[in-house]
Amino acid sequence: CLSLHEGFGLPVLEAMASATAVVASNCSSLPEIVGDAGVLVDPLDVGAAADALVSLAASELERTDLAKRARERARTFSWEQTARRTLAVYEEAAASAAPPR
């Protein structure tokens, strides 16, 4: 089932982390999560979704390539990466803050 709305898209990210080639909606947060590591389709276009699934089922090479790219991309969404990026934002904000008067 293709999503019309996703707050974050954790099921897609979990599939990617498991080295699974994904077909996902081209709306909401999913394009940002999937990037070029999966196939994005219009969730209202059942034919496009079916074509994408048939294409992946028919091509082991494409499936393997997407699965590898999916796992690599999923690693960029780790809690460690999130914490590191959040800390960098706080450090930058603190460094640019005006000294107290």
Backbone torsions as a table, in degrees:
resi	resn	phi	psi	omega
1	CYS	NA	125.8	179.2
2	LEU	-87.0	137.5	-178.4
3	SER	-82.7	143.5	171.2
4	LEU	-93.4	-29.0	-179.3
5	HIS	-140.0	131.3	177.1
6	GLU	-137.5	128.6	174.9
7	GLY	-68.6	-43.5	177.9
8	PHE	-137.8	-41.5	179.8
9	GLY	95.6	38.5	-178.3
10	LEU	-58.0	-40.9	178.8
11	PRO	-58.4	-39.2	178.2
12	VAL	-65.9	-44.2	179.8
13	LEU	-63.3	-39.9	177.7
14	GLU	-63.7	-40.5	177.2
15	ALA	-63.2	-43.3	179.6
16	MET	-63.3	-41.8	179.4
17	ALA	-63.9	-24.6	177.5
18	SER	-89.4	12.8	179.9
19	ALA	58.5	50.2	176.7
20	THR	-112.2	130.9	174.4
21	ALA	-67.7	131.2	-176.1
22	VAL	-116.1	148.7	167.8
23	VAL	-117.0	120.7	-174.7
24	ALA	-135.0	165.9	177.9
25	SER	-67.1	146.7	178.3
26	ASN	-92.6	30.6	-178.9
27	CYS	-134.6	172.4	179.0
28	SER	62.5	-138.8	-176.6
29	SER	-85.1	-9.9	-170.9
30	LEU	-64.4	-40.4	177.5
31	PRO	-59.1	-36.7	178.7
32	GLU	-67.0	-38.5	-179.6
33	ILE	-72.8	-49.1	-174.8
34	VAL	-72.3	-40.5	-177.2
35	GLY	57.7	-133.7	178.8
36	ASP	-98.8	18.7	-176.6
37	ALA	-101.2	18.9	178.7
38	GLY	-165.4	-177.1	179.4
39	VAL	-106.5	125.6	179.2
40	LEU	-106.3	133.2	-179.6
41	VAL	-135.6	158.5	174.0
42	ASP	-67.0	121.4	-176.3
43	PRO	-65.7	-15.8	178.5
44	LEU	-92.7	-4.4	-179.3
45	ASP	-103.1	88.0	-176.6
46	VAL	-60.8	-35.5	179.1
47	GLY	-63.0	-41.8	179.0
48	ALA	-65.3	-40.2	178.2
49	ALA	-64.1	-44.7	179.2
50	ALA	-62.8	-43.2	178.8
51	ASP	-60.5	-42.0	-179.9
52	ALA	-63.8	-43.4	179.6
53	LEU	-65.9	-42.6	178.6
54	VAL	-63.6	-41.1	179.3
55	SER	-61.5	-45.0	178.8
56	LEU	-66.0	-39.9	179.7
57	ALA	-64.5	-32.0	-176.6
58	ALA	-84.9	-18.5	-173.8
59	SER	-121.6	99.9	177.6
60	GLU	-62.1	-36.9	179.4
61	LEU	-61.5	-46.9	179.3
62	GLU	-64.9	-42.8	179.0
63	ARG	-60.4	-46.3	-178.6
64	THR	-64.8	-43.0	178.7
65	ASP	-62.4	-48.0	-180.0
66	LEU	-65.3	-38.5	179.6
67	ALA	-62.1	-42.7	178.6
68	LYS	-64.3	-47.3	179.7
69	ARG	-64.6	-35.4	179.4
70	ALA	-63.2	-45.9	-179.8
71	ARG	-62.4	-43.4	178.9
72	GLU	-61.9	-44.9	-179.5
73	ARG	-65.4	-40.2	-179.5
74	ALA	-60.3	-32.1	179.5
75	ARG	-62.6	-23.7	179.9
76	THR	-75.9	-7.3	179.9
77	PHE	-106.3	24.3	-178.5
78	SER	-72.8	158.9	177.0
79	TRP	-63.0	-35.6	178.6
80	GLU	-61.5	-45.8	178.0
81	GLN	-62.7	-42.9	179.9
82	THR	-61.4	-45.2	179.3
83	ALA	-63.6	-41.9	179.7
84	ARG	-62.1	-44.9	180.0
85	ARG	-66.9	-39.7	178.6
86	THR	-64.2	-44.1	178.0
87	LEU	-60.7	-41.4	179.3
88	ALA	-61.7	-39.2	178.0
89	VAL	-64.7	-44.8	178.6
90	TYR	-63.3	-42.1	179.4
91	GLU	-63.6	-40.6	178.2
92	GLU	-65.1	-41.7	179.0
93	ALA	-65.4	-41.7	-179.9
94	ALA	-66.7	-37.8	-179.1
95	ALA	-68.9	-29.8	-177.8
96	SER	-94.9	-1.2	-179.8
97	ALA	-70.3	141.5	177.5
98	ALA	-69.8	143.2	178.2
99	PRO	-64.9	150.1	179.7
100	PRO	-64.0	148.8	-179.8
101	ARG	-92.8	NA	NA
